[in-house]
Amino acid sequence: MPEETSAGCIVFRQENNEIKYLLLHYQEGHWDFPKGHVITGEKLEETAMRETKEETGFDVNLVIGFKQVYAYFYRKKDGSVVNKTVYFFLAKSDRRDVKLSFEHIGYSWNSYDNAMKKLTYDNAREVLKKAHDFLVQKRLI
């Protein structure tokens, strides 16, 4: 079975004493975080930052100490099944404006509760919960 590895960022920013999380609206219709395939020789953190810049138009700063992973299977158009592993890092941004890549049809900055409602997949909600809990525990918010 083919395998894929991706990395991405849960991007947040502070706005009027509230944390907002960035979600991207993918062409396929789902809402998720910026992420993409790891290039050979690239570190996971490098992939996460590169993909975030490619998909949002801005640089981010990774928050030290947070890394989550989840795996799932998906079926390609040719019918083959792929085992995909995705690594997520937490990233802070001071930017509000997003310059979307061709892969996306929209974006939104969301409160934690709204992001939990808007995210399409359960595994993304689990990662967001861990990221939010991490920020609260570390008193970064």
URRA-V851622 format. One record per pair of residues at least 24 apart in sequence whose C-alpha atoms are under 6 Angstrom apart, sorted by the first residue. I is the first residue (numbers start at 1). J is the second residue. If there is no record, write none. Layout:
i->[I,I]
j->[J,J]
This chain:
i->[2,3,3,3,4,5,5,5,5,5,6,6,6,6,7,7,7,7,7,7,7,7,8,8,8,8,9,9,9,9,9,9,10,10,11,11,12,13,13,13,20,20,20,21,21,22,22,23,23,24,25,25,25,25,26,26,27,27,30,31,31,32,55,55,56,56,56,57,60,60,60,61,61,62,62,63,63]
j->[82,82,83,84,84,37,38,84,85,86,36,37,38,86,35,36,44,47,48,86,87,88,34,35,48,88,34,48,88,89,90,91,90,91,91,92,92,92,93,94,109,110,111,109,110,108,109,107,108,107,104,105,106,107,104,105,104,105,120,119,120,119,100,101,98,99,100,99,91,92,93,91,92,90,91,90,91]
